[in-house]
Amino acid sequence: MNRIKAAKSFVNLLGTLVFVRQNYAALLQRFGKFQKVLQPGVNVKIPFVDQIAFVQDLRERAIEISSQAAITKDNVTLQIDAILFIQVVDSYKASYGIENLEDAITNLAQTTMRSEIGKLTLDETFEEREMLNHYIVNAISSEVEAWGIKCLRYEIRDIEPPVRIKKTMLFQAKAEREKRADILKSEGEQQSVINMAQAERQAKILVAEGKAEAAIKVSKASAEALNMIGKEMDSIEGQLAGNYLAADEYIKSYELLGKKGNSLIMGTSPIEVTKNISEAFDMLNQSINIKSIKDKP
């Protein structure tokens, strides 16, 4: 630890009182031999006998792992930089267990990262970045435990492939996006056809239901008309009116047949037609006469 940082960590008053700041640990030596760890707060030391040998920062700290080359399982060289988060949990081991703590951890992180990258292919390196970070943390933790250090996490910040690989990856990503766009377009067209078919089917159902409802209403009206006609046929006037209507419809049917073509083949002789018409008028006159008689007081 540099002198400026050590000076901010504790205050030595008159060579006797030592004020250690929070989240720091000061290691006291007596005649060059480790004596004890001074805790945050006021501590007493013997002038000219005791001295502060090391000061450790107990807070979490980040160590930048500079960019380095690593070769994947499929022989692709990558440039990778990362950041390692550590924390001192044993100030004695961190002071006496290793000469230069940060340099040792940086070198260990770099070698571990290269080793783990060599177990993965290029695609796996990008797809399993979180898992790669986890593997590196586990590998480093087992090594730095003897130094009184706890490895909290390892984060890969950037993976830079070669230029030709990067171009290939860009083309692959573009092809994948176009593929997804084509799939979405085809699914949209398919759904559109389905919707149109369902709409056409529903329209046909509605038309059929409308025709059925109209047919029901017509049949009900015809039934009511026939019922009324049946009731009226019980009287003489009703029978005469019924005969007249039958004769009238008989004449109209010949009229319609005559309009449909240039020639009309009649299964009945004209004399019979005339006879039927005369009978129809006779029935009408009879109905009028009967009604006049009934109307007289």
Phi and psi in degrees as a GROMACS rama.xvg file:
@    title "Ramachandran Plot"
@    xaxis  label "Phi"
@    yaxis  label "Psi"
@TYPE xy
-73.1638  165.279  ASN-2
-69.761  -34.0921  ARG-3
-64.6809  -45.5756  ILE-4
-65.7844  -39.5132  LYS-5
-64.2567  -36.6381  ALA-6
-66.6503  -32.5911  ALA-7
-77.3096  -16.544  LYS-8
-82.8201  -32.304  SER-9
-150.099  161.615  PHE-10
-123.941  126.1  VAL-11
-101.001  111.195  ASN-12
-101.95  114.293  LEU-13
57.5411  20.9059  LEU-14
72.2227  5.33282  GLY-15
-118.537  -48.0455  THR-16
-98.0242  134.318  LEU-17
-122.119  120.68  VAL-18
-101.586  110.841  PHE-19
-96.1058  132.547  VAL-20
-76.7658  161.351  ARG-21
-62.6028  143.653  GLN-22
69.3462  22.0933  ASN-23
-129.172  158.715  TYR-24
-134.514  128.163  ALA-25
-108.147  131.794  ALA-26
-101.225  122.459  LEU-27
-98.019  132.915  LEU-28
-116.11  143.296  GLN-29
-122.082  115.878  ARG-30
56.0228  39.0381  PHE-31
81.6281  3.05819  GLY-32
-113.073  140.155  LYS-33
-59.2105  130.572  PHE-34
-108.101  -54.4392  GLN-35
-168.97  171.039  LYS-36
-100.689  123.423  VAL-37
-83.1369  125.272  LEU-38
-84.5899  163.083  GLN-39
-56.3224  138.424  PRO-40
119.972  -155.777  GLY-41
-92.1608  130.07  VAL-42
-131.982  154.642  ASN-43
-113.079  136.537  VAL-44
-135.685  159.101  LYS-45
-90.0613  122.721  ILE-46
-59.7639  144.379  PRO-47
64.9369  -4.71953  PHE-48
-111.82  -46.9485  VAL-49
-99.051  149.328  ASP-50
-147.518  151.447  GLN-51
-84.5941  113.759  ILE-52
-89.8842  -43.2894  ALA-53
-138.168  150.8  PHE-54
-131.057  123.182  VAL-55
-110.725  135.786  GLN-56
-85.8375  117.75  ASP-57
-88.3521  1.48412  LEU-58
-82.3254  162.364  ARG-59
-67.5664  137.129  GLU-60
-132.878  157.515  ARG-61
-113.143  132.618  ALA-62
-114.932  121.145  ILE-63
-78.1524  129.42  GLU-64
-100.502  108.288  ILE-65
-64.3093  162.119  SER-66
-60.7332  136.302  SER-67
-146.72  161.251  GLN-68
-88.5976  139.307  ALA-69
-141.221  140.894  ALA-70
-105.596  128.902  ILE-71
-79.8415  176.187  THR-72
-63.5398  -31.6581  LYS-73
-97.0064  27.1708  ASP-74
62.6669  42.9229  ASN-75
-110.701  126.784  VAL-76
-86.5801  126.037  THR-77
-118.717  147.158  LEU-78
-102.823  118.747  GLN-79
-127.814  133.226  ILE-80
-126.073  152.667  ASP-81
-152.2  -178.51  ALA-82
-139.797  136.865  ILE-83
-115.481  131.535  LEU-84
-106.643  124.397  PHE-85
-131.435  170.591  ILE-86
-152.188  136.923  GLN-87
-79.7053  121.71  VAL-88
-110.152  -17.402  VAL-89
-136.335  100.525  ASP-90
-66.4883  -29.1231  SER-91
-66.667  -49.8428  TYR-92
-65.3917  -36.6364  LYS-93
-67.318  -25.3472  ALA-94
-90.4961  -40.9098  SER-95
-106.848  -10.059  TYR-96
-86.2338  -19.6849  GLY-97
-147.684  145.705  ILE-98
-74.8296  -54.853  GLU-99
-123.609  101.149  ASN-100
-62.3427  -53.5452  LEU-101
-65.6236  -39.7367  GLU-102
-64.3903  -40.9728  ASP-103
-64.4108  -42.4833  ALA-104
-67.8834  -39.3826  ILE-105
-62.1255  -47.4684  THR-106
-63.3607  -39.3577  ASN-107
-65.2558  -41.1863  LEU-108
-64.8166  -39.0675  ALA-109
-66.3713  -46.3729  GLN-110
-66.5065  -37.4482  THR-111
-66.1768  -41.5979  THR-112
-63.13  -44.0771  MET-113
-62.0461  -37.9898  ARG-114
-65.368  -43.0064  SER-115
-70.7975  -36.9014  GLU-116
-62.8369  -36.8308  ILE-117
-65.4473  -13.6682  GLY-118
-89.8019  -8.06651  LYS-119
-119.198  152.483  LEU-120
-80.926  174.128  THR-121
-61.0819  -47.3539  LEU-122
-63.2958  -40.661  ASP-123
-65.5504  -31.4209  GLU-124
-62.1068  -39.7222  THR-125
-80.5007  -37.4417  PHE-126
-75.7126  -31.9188  GLU-127
-115.786  44.3527  GLU-128
-64.4396  -41.9235  ARG-129
-63.2213  -42.677  GLU-130
-65.6442  -36.7409  MET-131
-63.0992  -43.0367  LEU-132
-59.0777  -41.1096  ASN-133
-64.2471  -42.8481  HIS-134
-62.5009  -43.2291  TYR-135
-65.0946  -40.6805  ILE-136
-61.1306  -45.4401  VAL-137
-62.6532  -40.9709  ASN-138
-66.9842  -41.0662  ALA-139
-71.3077  -39.0712  ILE-140
-58.8013  -41.0868  SER-141
-66.4034  -24.5457  SER-142
-87.7114  -39.5315  GLU-143
-86.3932  -2.82886  VAL-144
-60.6975  -35.1618  GLU-145
-69.7763  -15.262  ALA-146
-96.8082  5.62314  TRP-147
74.2725  25.5737  GLY-148
-115.478  142.654  ILE-149
-112.237  123.264  LYS-150
-86.4471  115.69  CYS-151
-85.7975  -51.3665  LEU-152
-164.19  160.331  ARG-153
-130.582  127.103  TYR-154
-124.222  119.559  GLU-155
-78.2331  121.679  ILE-156
-86.8592  -38.7043  ARG-157
-152.769  140.249  ASP-158
-122.14  115.701  ILE-159
-111.351  107.695  GLU-160
-80.8599  169.773  PRO-161
-62.016  162.075  PRO-162
-61.2747  -44.6381  VAL-163
-65.3088  -37.2827  ARG-164
-67.3786  -38.2433  ILE-165
-64.1375  -40.5153  LYS-166
-64.1864  -42.7729  LYS-167
-61.0136  -40.3123  THR-168
-66.0953  -36.9347  MET-169
-65.1755  -43.8065  LEU-170
-62.859  -40.2984  PHE-171
-64.69  -42.4874  GLN-172
-64.6435  -38.9503  ALA-173
-64.06  -44.6452  LYS-174
-62.0564  -37.8595  ALA-175
-66.7998  -40.193  GLU-176
-64.9983  -41.7244  ARG-177
-64.8893  -37.4511  GLU-178
-62.3991  -46.1924  LYS-179
-63.4526  -36.879  ARG-180
-64.9885  -42.2357  ALA-181
-63.4256  -40.0921  ASP-182
-63.7865  -45.0545  ILE-183
-63.2767  -38.2503  LEU-184
-65.3931  -45.2327  LYS-185
-64.6505  -39.2719  SER-186
-64.1383  -37.6917  GLU-187
-65.2754  -43.5406  GLY-188
-63.5147  -40.9089  GLU-189
-61.7909  -44.0849  GLN-190
-65.324  -34.7054  GLN-191
-64.1696  -43.8314  SER-192
-62.293  -42.0159  VAL-193
-62.0602  -43.6144  ILE-194
-63.6786  -40.9629  ASN-195
-64.7873  -40.9086  MET-196
-64.2487  -41.251  ALA-197
-65.9887  -38.9231  GLN-198
-65.0811  -42.8223  ALA-199
-63.6144  -40.8075  GLU-200
-63.0249  -43.3843  ARG-201
-64.6811  -37.501  GLN-202
-64.254  -42.0324  ALA-203
-63.604  -39.1924  LYS-204
-62.8987  -42.5298  ILE-205
-65.0153  -40.3504  LEU-206
-64.0345  -43.5377  VAL-207
-63.5203  -41.7722  ALA-208
-63.658  -38.3553  GLU-209
-64.3264  -43.7328  GLY-210
-64.1024  -40.5599  LYS-211
-63.4984  -41.9917  ALA-212
-64.7543  -40.4049  GLU-213
-64.5013  -41.2584  ALA-214
-63.0514  -38.7817  ALA-215
-63.7165  -43.4481  ILE-216
-65.2209  -40.6748  LYS-217
-63.6425  -42.1373  VAL-218
-65.3384  -37.8749  SER-219
-64.9805  -42.9297  LYS-220
-63.92  -40.748  ALA-221
-64.4695  -39.828  SER-222
-63.8956  -42.174  ALA-223
-65.2171  -38.7855  GLU-224
-64.9306  -43.5025  ALA-225
-64.8701  -35.9202  LEU-226
-63.8281  -42.5678  ASN-227
-66.6072  -41.0999  MET-228
-62.7509  -40.5286  ILE-229
-61.4007  -40.1333  GLY-230
-66.2454  -40.3793  LYS-231
-70.4752  -26.9845  GLU-232
-69.9756  -11.6469  MET-233
-68.7679  -21.2  ASP-234
-99.9881  163.603  SER-235
-65.3897  -42.4897  ILE-236
-59.8155  -40.4612  GLU-237
-65.2515  -40.932  GLY-238
-63.9912  -43.5447  GLN-239
-62.8882  -41.8434  LEU-240
-64.2252  -38.606  ALA-241
-63.9907  -41.2878  GLY-242
-63.726  -39.3173  ASN-243
-64.2188  -45.2773  TYR-244
-63.5743  -38.757  LEU-245
-63.5288  -41.9644  ALA-246
-66.1714  -39.4671  ALA-247
-62.8191  -43.0648  ASP-248
-65.7858  -33.7285  GLU-249
-62.4783  -44.3767  TYR-250
-67.0284  -41.3315  ILE-251
-64.0655  -34.4101  LYS-252
-64.8875  -38.1562  SER-253
-68.3844  -33.1162  TYR-254
-66.1377  -41.1666  GLU-255
-67.2842  -40.8763  LEU-256
-63.3112  -34.3614  LEU-257
-69.008  -27.3135  GLY-258
-80.6471  -18.2592  LYS-259
-83.0067  -18.7275  LYS-260
-148.883  177.859  GLY-261
-79.7682  -21.0799  ASN-262
-132.218  154.476  SER-263
-132.167  119.96  LEU-264
-97.1908  117.012  ILE-265
-103.889  128.866  MET-266
-79.8493  -6.04885  GLY-267
-123.681  145.459  THR-268
-72.6017  153.723  SER-269
-59.057  -28.6677  PRO-270
-64.2593  -40.2836  ILE-271
-68.3866  -35.6795  GLU-272
-62.713  -45.4792  VAL-273
-62.7169  -38.4475  THR-274
-63.0721  -42.1315  LYS-275
-65.0452  -38.87  ASN-276
-66.2235  -42.1363  ILE-277
-61.8023  -40.9369  SER-278
-64.0448  -36.8782  GLU-279
-63.808  -42.6115  ALA-280
-68.7894  -34.6558  PHE-281
-62.6953  -42.7158  ASP-282
-64.9536  -36.4739  MET-283
-65.3229  -43.1768  LEU-284
-64.4029  -39.4805  ASN-285
-62.3492  -40.5509  GLN-286
-63.7107  -39.376  SER-287
-67.572  -42.5736  ILE-288
-64.7704  -43.8936  ASN-289
-61.9261  -40.071  ILE-290
-66.7311  -36.3752  LYS-291
-67.0021  -38.3943  SER-292
-65.3875  -40.6482  ILE-293
-69.6319  -26.7013  LYS-294
-78.9791  -17.3448  ASP-295
-72.4359  145.827  LYS-296
